[in-house]
Structures are given as structure tokens and as C-alpha cells.
């Protein structure tokens, strides 16, 4: 393998890993929006919470795998509490009110995290099984990133199966399409909303746990990732799982390759891509023009 | 075909109310004018900052409160005005009018361009597009080190001169002199914006906010009205940016970061969107709170976030809304009066 191809493959894998992280966040965000018509600007905060709580859990117990299982559940519980206690009051209100409330919530969570864990940059050590690299001839690639890619693809497949082949998935798809009708059919829509919200938050937190060793823990990771996730959701189309996946791939790869090819414009480029997509397809790649 | 609204003569009650309101503002304006004579320099600098942000917040209110356009990228025009004025002051001339005109021009053009592209989208997409564009400007400010100084910011901006023909002009070097400049800009902006929102144009914007489809059905060119509002808001945000650049002598990319857009949005909401005085109060409250709280504890974002959330959930009209509810209650007759 020539060095150029090796470099290309490495960047491709890097881009894929980043895309998988974005997908985990975007999927939850997109479905919550599609189903409940609710914009959650605090979604990146759950991502951050996942990473920081995992950090503490790993520091206490030494087990990354425990964190991987327990932290999303714990953060999901918090999500349920917030949803039932506070957020569901705003389902009927305008998007602007939702933006403002969740923005305030994000501020609060951001400061709480800073209060508890401080503002220093932390790192989360990956488990021993996943440290080190694999070698494919001239290609040397970190095991952990392959793990990220594999997990992401696995979850994507799982979500796709649930979304298209199970009853819950059918209810969700119907709810995205016509919420009132679903309620009219006798389905406990509030319960479904809470489940969807909890699930979205769990995915975000899982993303945080996975991202910890990959990206590092630092103040500002919530909003930086949130902006990327919002871009993915908007590019992909709100309310579609397919859109989240392909949007995440587009953004993740564009960002990674953009940083290599046009480092001067890296920040600029991703917003330009989004603006371009929106101008051509105002509802995103796979979104429906909702009334 | 556009429909012309008739300028209806206001009913007597409204005219009397407005006369009373005008009378009530006289002591306030007098106090503001007299302030530098009695207050310490630090207090003056706080009020200057409040006035600058008040202009910024009022401009966003025109978009958010009156037209119903939720823009999350308003800091773009604040930043454009600030950087343009700063660069003009450093490289061209430190005359006030030079920086002012260039700053307003750049901000206005930016608003025209971004508005033309973004206004076609609705709701979330508009929000995201405005955010995206303002982040692009942030990225440009951050990366374009040769021009903007990058993350180090644009420093060394001189205070503006105002040379009048025949008179030696002020150089706005002292806090008090700049205070009067800021006060003039603030009062001027308030009066102009108030005229705008009370005009048929302003009423049309409210109509668009309330029911855009209907306005279009009646025959209004909604897109054009939205764009006009967007550019006007951008101009005033640019004005705030120009003042900010001159006062601090320094502009940094964080002035264009999305958190600045978020902060000014918080000011509008807490103060009361859709009223012009609300954002002014909101700006004052947020900045003073930030000052007071951050000296007492580090947990300013937490407290600000909680207060903000409270306002969104429980006090949707902001400070102005709370005041009006109280006034109605006190006027006698309970909640329904």
C-alpha cells in the first residue's frame, strides 16, 4: 500500500469514528424533534455528563465496561426526571421557547459540571483490551477508534431494526408523521415521548462515554459537539434516522478531510456545507417539509 | 401589489397614556444626563456597557419580539460593526464618523447578504442558518490573523475624535465624554426604533409575527419586510459593535461567538420581547447581575441559567410582562381587569 493510500485510509477511518459519535448524538436529537417537535439544546450537555460521570466511575471502580453500561442508564434517569418534571410543559409551546429553556438548562448543567469536576482538561483511559494498535501491513491504526466505529455501526443497525421492524419503532415513525392520530389510536403518547426522550439521552451519554478516550474531557465539549450534532440533524433532515446516519457520515468525513486538505478553512467549511445543503434542500437531505 | 395602511389617528386614551409615559421618562433622562457628574468612573463604565448592550438587545428585539424571527446569529453584525470600525480607526482615520460609517456599512451589508439567504427558511432552519453564518464570521475572525489578529483580537483601537468645523472636538478619552457619546447613541437608537415599531412598517412586522400566511394572503411581500427588519436590526447591532470597539479599544472573536448571540437573546427574553424598553431593562439586569454575582461567586452561569429558565417557564413577558401584570392587579379588580 502506497503511503498516500495509507494516509487516505487512516483519515477515512478517523472520519468514520467521528461520524459515529455524531450519529449517536444526532439520532436522539432528530427523533426527539421529529416525534415531540421539541428542540433540545441541552443534548450536548447529556453527552458531556456521560463523559464526566464515566470519568468518575472509572476512577472509582477501574472498569470502563461498567461505565459503558451504567452511565447511559444513569444519565437517562436524569433525562426522565427532567422530561417529566420540566420539559414536557413546553411541547405545546413555540420552538423559540424550547430553545430558550433548553439553552438555560445547558448553561446550568455546564456550570454544575464545572463546579464538580473543575475546568481542567481530563482524559479517560480506555480499557486495556482496547489500547494499542492493530497492524495491517503498513497501516497502523488505534484499536480504540476501530471500537468506536464498530460500536457506532452496530448501534446504527440496532436502531434501524427497532425503528423499522418493531412495534415501538412503528409507533415512533407514526408519531413523527402524525402525533395526534397516534394519540387518537389509544396509544399512551406521553409514555412513548418519555421513552423516546430517555433513549435519546442515553444515546448521547453513551456517545460521551465512548468519546471520552477519543476526544478528551474539557469545558466547552457540550456546546461544540451540540453544534456539530445540530448541523448533522439539519443536514440529514429532522425526524429521520436515515438522515442522522448519512448526515453524520457527511459531516464527519467532511470535517476530517477538510481539516487535512484546507486547514485554514476547517471551521468555516462545515458551516458552509450546511448552508449549501439547506439552500438546496430546505428540509435537509431526507427530511419532510413539515407544516 | 402592496396594501397601504392608513395612519389612523390614535384614540384619546392612548394619546393620554403616551403623554404620561413621556412625562415619566423626563426624570429618567435627566438622571442619565446628570449621572457622570455624581457617579464614580466605575459606575459610569457599567452604564456605558449597559447602554451599548441595550442598543444591541433592542435591535434583536426588532427581529425576535416584533417580527418573530428567532435569529441565533445576531452577534455576527455586532462583530462586523466592531471589527470594521476598529480596523478603520486603526488604519484609516480615528475620526468618529469614519469608523461609524464603515462599521454600519459593513454590518448592514452583512445583514443584507445573510438575510437574503436565510430568510427563505422558517423556524429551526432559520435558527440554524443564522447560527451557521455567524459561526462562519467567527471562524473568519479567528483564522484571519493578519487582519483581525486572530484569537489575540484586534487591539489598539483609539478613541474616536469628533472634530467639528471651527471647534476643537472632544476626543472621548475620558469615561465621562464617552458616556455622553454612548448616551446620545442609546437615546437616538431608542427613539428611532420606537418610531419604527409604531409606524405602519412596524405594525406590519407584528402582523407577520402573528400570522404570516394571512399577511401574504392580504398581499404583503412578507419576504421583503422580513429582510428590511433583518437589515435594520443588523445596522443597530453594528452600531452597538462600533461603540463596543471604541470603548474597549479591543475586539475579539468571542464577540462574534454564538454565546454572545445567546446572551443578547437572554437579555431580550428576560426583559420582555416585543416591547422596546424590555430589552433595555434586560440588558441592565443581566450585566449588573453578572457583575455582582461574579464577584460573589463563580457560579454566575448557573444562577443566570436558572433565572433565565424561570422567565421562560413562568414569566413569559419578561420584566415588562411582570410589571404589567402587577400594574393590572393593583389597578383594582383582580386579575381580570
Interface residues (C-beta under 8 A of the other chain):
Chain A: X33 X39 X86 X89 X90 X95 X96 X97 X99 X100 X101 X103 X104 X105 X106 X107 X108 X110 X111 X112 X114 X115 X223 X227 X230 X231 X234 X238 X264 X265 X267 X268 X271 X272 X274 X275 X278 X279 X282 X283
Chain B: X64 X70 X72 X117 X120 X121 X123 X124 X125 X127 X128 X129 X131 X132 X133 X135 X136 X138 X139 X140 X142 X143 X258 X259 X262 X265 X266 X269 X298 X299 X300 X301 X302 X304 X305 X306 X308 X309 X312 X313 X316
